[in-house]
Amino acid sequence: MKSETTNGTAVSVNGNCKPRRGFLKSTAIVACVLALNCVAPLGLSDAKAAVGKAEQTSLKFGFIKLTDMVPLAVAYEKGYFEDEGLSVTLEAQANWKVLLDRVVTGELDGAHMLAGQPIGATIGIGTKADIITPFSMDMNGNAITVSNAVWTELKKKLPMKDGKPVHPVDPKYLKEVVDEYKAQGKAFKMGMVFPVSTHNYELRYWLAAGGMNPGYYAPTKGDTSGTLKADVLLSVTPPPQMPSTMEAGTIDGYCVGEPWNQQAVFKGIGVPVATDYDVQKNNPEKVFGVSKKWADAHPNTLVHIVKALIRAGYWLDAQNDGNRMEAVKMISKPNYVGADEKVIANSMTGTFEYEKGDKRPAPDFNVFFRHNATYPYYSDAVWYLTQMRRWGQIAEAKPDSWYIKIAKEVYRPDIYATAAKELIAEGKMKASDFPDFSRETGFKGREDGFIDGIVYDGRKPNAYIDKFKIGLKGNEQP
């Protein structure tokens, strides 16, 4: 069934409301076990008793048409939701605001979210709501693309190796192009998908590393455009519309998830210049979010959901990504991402294409399980908060304790650990597949791998903020 929208809000877009793999039969078996004490494997029986029956079994989840929604599709198509006694409908949404608002109102029980959305909502950036996440859906998966016109000028300035431009492109070379635009009286404009998106912060990080100010938010002055004092003007465009918006000349480039960078390559309208792996190695990207109110009312259901999603993430990275082509075929369908298989595969199967024909290895462009990708680390949440403060979305200085307090309110590794332990008890996963929960603090420690060479420690957010040459720090205001 094709996606449809009414007044910008997605409605009944997926045929995924039908039971799969004998759901009714399996439900009857579960009923038998509960009613008659039928014999079950000891680990499974113990696990079910520990977690308890799901309070709600009929669920509706939202997503945006991006390749990193794939854990939801896999959990549905491979029957992992069904294994947990859940009947799930997956529904594409028009944009990130609509998606969040529908979770808040209860029209959706949960959703594929930008990692910054639960955090931003909790502290009141945009829609104010208590949203939590017990599951990180993936790492990496985004890129920065510029138009052909910009690439023509940029390429002249780049160092070459074996006849090809060196990648990732150092943003200092884009600054030369931006300065040329300024000299001609032209604004340089780029798109990102949402004010609290990873894409916004990654693009800002990359630009600032090259000496360009991407602009400040000034909510206390009534300016939430994010363009105050900007060298490059950033604006919001929904992901599927990025290529056409750039092709129309409205923006000169963008930062977005796949398949919308590769779509520009296939259409011959733009060239990616950096992946987010190049900006921030193994950065957290999307999460599964629910309202705190819903989570408090359905604690068992949430554990069952997380169990299914963990299995989906594991399957996606299993056998050295050997399942990726099956996943590509799965989400190429109109009710999921609805893009050509070749376009999706171009970034999801271990390679990434820049100019047409310039395809390079990118084994970790999409990570769905390895490197503890599904674990909701507090330090990931703190990183987003530091960027919100850096660019003025958080209007005033906060102590380190505040950053950690908010992170612990929003990110819920305790729920994740409960789900993981259940899977281990059931024999579906091994303890070695997960962090050591007896020792895990939720903080990764010192992290490097950033394009500017700055080291991040989530336990010391203000010290991290103070390291940036461009950005607010201390009590500074834009």
Secondary structure as GFF3:
##gff-version 3
##sequence-region A 1 478
A	DSSP	beta_strand	4	6	.	.	.	ID=ss1
A	DSSP	beta_strand	9	11	.	.	.	ID=ss2
A	DSSP	alpha_helix	23	36	.	.	.	ID=ss3
A	DSSP	alpha_helix	42	51	.	.	.	ID=ss4
A	DSSP	beta_strand	58	63	.	.	.	ID=ss5
A	DSSP	three_ten_helix	67	69	.	.	.	ID=ss6
A	DSSP	alpha_helix	70	77	.	.	.	ID=ss7
A	DSSP	alpha_helix	80	83	.	.	.	ID=ss8
A	DSSP	beta_strand	87	92	.	.	.	ID=ss9
A	DSSP	alpha_helix	96	105	.	.	.	ID=ss10
A	DSSP	beta_strand	110	114	.	.	.	ID=ss11
A	DSSP	alpha_helix	116	123	.	.	.	ID=ss12
A	DSSP	beta_strand	131	136	.	.	.	ID=ss13
A	DSSP	beta_strand	139	140	.	.	.	ID=ss14
A	DSSP	beta_strand	142	147	.	.	.	ID=ss15
A	DSSP	alpha_helix	148	155	.	.	.	ID=ss16
A	DSSP	beta_strand	160	161	.	.	.	ID=ss17
A	DSSP	beta_strand	164	165	.	.	.	ID=ss18
A	DSSP	alpha_helix	171	183	.	.	.	ID=ss19
A	DSSP	beta_strand	189	192	.	.	.	ID=ss20
A	DSSP	alpha_helix	198	209	.	.	.	ID=ss21
A	DSSP	beta_strand	216	218	.	.	.	ID=ss22
A	DSSP	three_ten_helix	219	221	.	.	.	ID=ss23
A	DSSP	beta_strand	223	228	.	.	.	ID=ss24
A	DSSP	beta_strand	233	236	.	.	.	ID=ss25
A	DSSP	three_ten_helix	239	241	.	.	.	ID=ss26
A	DSSP	alpha_helix	242	247	.	.	.	ID=ss27
A	DSSP	beta_strand	253	257	.	.	.	ID=ss28
A	DSSP	alpha_helix	260	267	.	.	.	ID=ss29
A	DSSP	beta_strand	270	275	.	.	.	ID=ss30
A	DSSP	alpha_helix	276	279	.	.	.	ID=ss31
A	DSSP	beta_strand	286	291	.	.	.	ID=ss32
A	DSSP	alpha_helix	292	297	.	.	.	ID=ss33
A	DSSP	alpha_helix	299	321	.	.	.	ID=ss34
A	DSSP	alpha_helix	324	331	.	.	.	ID=ss35
A	DSSP	alpha_helix	341	348	.	.	.	ID=ss36
A	DSSP	beta_strand	351	353	.	.	.	ID=ss37
A	DSSP	beta_strand	359	361	.	.	.	ID=ss38
A	DSSP	beta_strand	366	367	.	.	.	ID=ss39
A	DSSP	alpha_helix	378	390	.	.	.	ID=ss40
A	DSSP	alpha_helix	400	410	.	.	.	ID=ss41
A	DSSP	alpha_helix	413	425	.	.	.	ID=ss42
A	DSSP	three_ten_helix	431	433	.	.	.	ID=ss43
A	DSSP	beta_strand	446	447	.	.	.	ID=ss44
A	DSSP	beta_strand	456	457	.	.	.	ID=ss45
A	DSSP	alpha_helix	461	465	.	.	.	ID=ss46
###
